[in-house]
Amino acid sequence: MSKPKKPTFRIQFHNSNQIYELYAHAVSQSQMAGFIEIGEIIFGEHSKLLIDPAEEKLKREFANVKNTYIPHFAVIRIDEVEQSGKNRILDNDGSSVTNFPGQAVIPRKS
């Protein structure tokens, strides 16, 4: 008889003008009022050749974290999914592309 499969959740939340997308096995209402508790964060196994810098940054940030507590107002959505994907950090508009710094200068026609 096999063990029942743990549920997998995709959590999206705002953090420092960015959107974090994490996959975890445990999500619940925290006993601290106004917070969501996230535990058992899932990090994929990678080959030595391909390393995603965003996921590596998240892996370092949450390396020794048993549970993290996210304020309700920062949570965008929580989905139960069939399988985990890549943890990632997106720009505030939801894209993974950063705008080039500075303003674009468009010459006027005279």
C-alpha positions as CSV (number, residue, x, y, z in Angstrom):
1,M,0.0,0.0,0.0
2,S,1.5,3.4,-1.0
3,K,1.5,6.5,1.1
4,P,-1.1,9.2,0.2
5,K,0.4,11.9,-1.9
6,K,1.0,15.2,-0.1
7,P,-0.9,18.2,-1.7
8,T,1.2,20.7,-3.6
9,F,0.4,24.4,-3.5
10,R,1.6,27.3,-5.7
11,I,1.7,30.5,-3.6
12,Q,2.1,34.0,-5.2
13,F,2.7,37.0,-3.0
14,H,4.2,40.5,-3.1
15,N,7.6,41.1,-1.6
16,S,9.8,44.2,-2.1
17,N,8.1,45.3,-5.3
18,Q,8.4,41.9,-6.8
19,I,6.1,38.9,-7.0
20,Y,7.4,35.7,-5.5
21,E,6.0,32.3,-6.7
22,L,6.7,29.4,-4.4
23,Y,5.7,25.8,-4.4
24,A,5.1,24.1,-1.0
25,H,3.4,21.1,0.6
26,A,2.0,22.9,3.6
27,V,-0.1,26.1,3.6
28,S,-2.4,27.1,6.5
29,Q,-3.9,29.9,8.4
30,S,-1.3,31.1,11.0
31,Q,-2.0,31.4,14.6
32,M,-0.6,34.9,14.3
33,A,-3.5,37.0,13.2
34,G,-3.3,38.2,9.6
35,F,-0.6,35.8,8.4
36,I,-0.6,32.7,6.1
37,E,1.9,30.0,7.2
38,I,3.9,28.3,4.4
39,G,6.0,25.2,5.2
40,E,7.8,22.4,3.3
41,I,8.9,24.7,0.4
42,I,9.8,22.6,-2.6
43,F,13.0,23.2,-4.5
44,G,13.6,21.2,-7.7
45,E,16.7,19.2,-8.3
46,H,18.9,20.6,-11.1
47,S,21.6,19.3,-13.2
48,K,25.0,20.9,-12.8
49,L,24.8,22.5,-16.2
50,L,21.6,24.5,-15.9
51,I,21.1,26.7,-12.9
52,D,18.2,29.2,-12.7
53,P,19.6,32.3,-10.8
54,A,16.1,33.3,-9.5
55,E,15.5,29.9,-8.1
56,E,19.0,29.8,-6.6
57,K,18.3,33.2,-4.9
58,L,15.1,31.9,-3.4
59,K,16.8,28.7,-2.3
60,R,19.4,30.8,-0.5
61,E,16.8,33.1,1.0
62,F,14.7,30.2,2.4
63,A,17.6,27.8,3.1
64,N,17.2,27.5,6.8
65,V,13.5,28.4,7.0
66,K,11.2,25.8,8.6
67,N,8.0,27.9,8.1
68,T,7.5,31.4,6.6
69,Y,4.7,33.7,7.5
70,I,3.2,35.9,4.7
71,P,0.8,38.8,5.6
72,H,-2.7,38.3,4.2
73,F,-2.5,41.6,2.2
74,A,0.6,40.4,0.4
75,V,-0.9,37.2,-0.9
76,I,-2.1,37.3,-4.5
77,R,-3.4,33.7,-4.8
78,I,-2.9,30.2,-3.6
79,D,-3.6,27.3,-5.9
80,E,-3.5,23.5,-5.2
81,V,-1.7,22.0,-8.2
82,E,-0.9,18.5,-9.5
83,Q,2.9,19.0,-9.5
84,S,5.4,21.6,-8.5
85,G,7.1,23.9,-11.0
86,K,10.0,26.3,-10.7
87,N,10.0,28.8,-7.9
88,R,10.6,32.2,-9.4
89,I,10.7,35.9,-8.8
90,L,8.7,38.1,-11.2
91,D,8.5,41.9,-11.7
92,N,5.5,43.6,-10.2
93,D,3.6,43.4,-13.5
94,G,3.9,39.6,-13.5
95,S,6.6,39.3,-16.2
96,S,10.0,37.9,-15.7
97,V,11.5,40.6,-18.0
98,T,13.0,43.7,-16.4
99,N,12.6,47.1,-18.1
100,F,15.8,48.8,-19.3
101,P,16.7,51.5,-16.7
102,G,16.2,55.1,-17.7
103,Q,13.7,56.8,-20.0
104,A,13.5,56.3,-23.7
105,V,14.1,59.4,-25.8
106,I,11.8,59.6,-28.8
107,P,12.8,62.3,-31.3
108,R,9.9,64.6,-32.4
109,K,9.2,65.2,-36.1
110,S,9.4,68.9,-37.0
